Amino acid sequence: MVFGALNYDHFYFIRDKKIVYKDNDTISHNLNYGYKTVFANIFEHRRGNVSLLNYEDALKVNLVAA
């Protein structure tokens, strides 16, 4: 988590007030790079580039039962 907080500055795009990533020749709204994406959302939301809805969605924790 600390590594993600310190290295959130990575290559992403902002489309429709949401962080998206390049996936081959397209733009994907479904890709996620873990804590890097979470902290990039926090940074961009503070700058006004990510909507509150997308910001809150990025902060959700997904639990998977094995």
ABEGO torsion letter per residue (X at the ends): XAAAAAAABBBBBBBGGBBBBBBEABBBAABBAEAAAAAAAAAAAAAGABBAAAAAAAABBBBBBX
